[in-house]
Amino acid sequence: MIPSFDSSSTACRVLAILCFVAVIPGCAAFMPAVQASPSAGGDGAVAGEMVDADQAADNLDAVGGAAAIELDGAGACHVPGYLRDFQAIDSGRRMFEIPTGFVRGSSHGTVTPRRDAIEFEYVPRQIDCAAAWSVAETVGREFNIDPAILFGVMRVESSFTVNVVSYAGAVGLMQIMPASANGLECGDLLDPVENARCGARILTRFLKRFDNNLILGLSAYNAGFGMPRTAVKKSCVPRNFDYPEKVLRVRAKYLRWRCAPWE
C-alpha cells in the first residue's frame, strides 16, 4: 500500500529532491493523497483534510503552482505545479502527459456506452439436392469435370447453403476465398452458379497441377498446395485425406441413391 504524506517536513523534502533529479517520472504516482493547504484554494479544502493528488494539482491554479514540493506556513505539503499536466488513471497504472492544446479532463469521468449497432439476423439460404445437382451438372459440362465431384464438394463445403461465410472468410456454395475469386475474375459468389463456376475453375487448376490425380487435387482445393506436395515427396496420402474421402463418399451416395440421403 502506498502511504499518504502528512505535514512532516522530512518526507516532503525528500520527495521534492527525488522529483528534481528526475528519479521519479511523475510524483503524483507516489502521492495518491496529500494534505491540503488553506492557500491551495478551491473545493473548500482546509488544512489537515486528505484530498486526492489530482484535486491538489487543480487547486494550485489559485496560487499559480509550486516549483517543487514544499511546505507552506501551516506545514502542509504542496504538489508541484507541473503535475497539472498529468492525469492519474488508476492506482498502479502508468501516467501520461496531456498533449499541448488538449484540455485536462476529470480522472473519474463517466463511462460512455458504445453506440448501438444494427445487427441483422443470419438466415441460411439453402438449396435442395435437386437444385444443387442441376448447378453441378451445368457447371460440370462447362469445365469438363464430373458433376458428381462438384456435387460432393458443395455438400461437404456448405451443405448446399449459398450464403454461408466461414470464419476464414470463404463464401458460398463451394466456399471460395474472395482473394482467389478476385484473381480469377469470378462473378457473384453468393450466386450458386457463379460460385460453382469459380470453384470448378480453381479445382481444374489443382487437378492439372497434379496430373488429374483426384485425391491430390481435392486435397489442394481444401488446404492449398502444401499437403499434396508433401504427399508426393513422401509417396503417401495427404494429411487431409479425410476431405477427399468425404467428397468421394457423397459422390458415391448420389450416384447410388440420388437425393434420397438428403431428403
Secondary structure, DSSP 8 states (H G I E B T S, - for coil): ----B-S-HHHHHHHHHHHHTTSSS-GGGG-SEEE--TTT-STT--TT-EEEHHHHHHHGGGTT--SSS-B-TT--B---GGGGGEE--STTS--EE--TT-----TT-----------------B--HHHHHHHHHHHHHHHT--HHHHHHHHHHHHTTBTT-B-TT--BTTTTB-HHHHHHTT---TTSHHHHHHHHHHHHHHHHHHTTT-HHHHHHHHHH-SHHHHHHHHHTS--TTTHHHHHHHHHHHHHHHHTTGGG-
